[in-house]
Amino acid sequence: MAANPYNYSYIFKYIIIGDMGVGKSCLLHQFTEKKFMADCPHTIGVEFGTRIVEVSDQKIKLQIWDTAGQERFRAVTRSYYRGAAGALMVYDITRRSTYNHLSSWLTDARNLTNPNTVIFLIGNKSDLDAQRDVTREEAELFAEENGLIFLETSARTGENVEEAFLETARRIYQSIQDGSLELNAAESGVQHKPSPIKVGNEEGQPADRNCSC
């Protein structure tokens, strides 16, 4: 029998942000489909993907919104920041301009999401190290100065892609456990899916056969 597609306990909303061409859609596709899209078209507005992962023995459905990087779509994509529990902010290690624009993306993320949103800085295209234009050290310093988590990834090879999405989920789950994120609040980006009410016992009989009400 196929696995139940609704077998999860939590829903976390993610957004992926960053300049056009940094590989946001390719990262999403690599994470959800385990494949690299060689000719990945530029996103118009937003695209969407989902995947169920496991964190601390809990099954969590990630709802991931991949936003367009072009300036002309910013007014549209900003509306998707609200209620995001996790934000993956991506730049291209071979294009310094995409790194230089991170402060603008971070300002939007901080202004439009809740204070406990987990923001993960991703330097994509690590497989093109020979063409590197941004050092790992300066990106690590930027992340440290701004309280971000940082990894370099490759959507082409899959390097660190899984870890980036999963570590974001772990941080969000920890925020739920310590009370920083309020479950089911619209701005938190996390929902708890309650277990179905059990009616009767395993044989399908009423739960209390001695009930005389």
C-alpha positions, 0 to 999 in steps of 0.5 A, a space after each residue: 500500500 502506498 504511503 499516506 500523503 497526509 501522514 504528517 504532524 506539522 506544516 512549515 511554510 518556507 520561502 526562497 528569496 534572492 536575485 534572478 539566476 542564483 538557482 532558487 528554482 533548481 534548489 527547490 527541484 533538487 530538494 523535492 525531486 532529487 533531480 537537477 534542472 539544467 535549463 531551469 526557466 526564470 520564475 514568474 511570480 512564484 512557484 510552489 513545492 512540497 515535501 514531507 521530512 522527519 525531524 525528531 521523530 515528527 513528520 513535517 510537511 514543508 510548503 516551499 514558495 520559490 519567489 521570482 528574483 526580478 525587481 518587477 515582481 518584488 511587489 507581488 512576491 513580498 506578500 508571500 513573506 508573511 507567515 513564513 517560518 523559514 527563509 532561504 536567502 540565496 546568492 550565486 558564489 560566481 556573481 558578486 552582484 548577487 551577494 552585494 544585494 543580500 542586504 536588501 533581501 535581508 531587510 525585506 525578510 526581517 521587515 515582512 516575516 515574524 521575528 522568529 523566522 529562521 533565515 538561512 544564507 545559501 551560497 549556491 553553485 559551489 560546484 563552480 569553485 573555479 569561477 568563484 567571485 565571493 569567498 566563503 570567509 566573507 559570506 560566513 562573516 556576513 552570516 555571523 554579523 546578521 545572526 544567520 545560518 550559512 551553507 554553500 550548496 550545489 543544486 547541480 550535484 545536490 551538495 548540502 541541499 538536503 542539509 539546508 532545508 532540514 536544518 531550517 526545519 530543525 531550527 523551526 521545530 526547536 522554536 516550537 518546543 521552546 515556545 518562541 513560535 506559536 502553533 497555528 498563529 497566522 504569522 508564525 508559518 507553522 501549523 499542527 495537524 491534529 490526530 484524527 479522533 479515534 472512534 471505536 476500538 481496533 475491531 471497529 466496535 464502539 469505544 465503550 461497549 458498556 455505555 448505557 447512556 
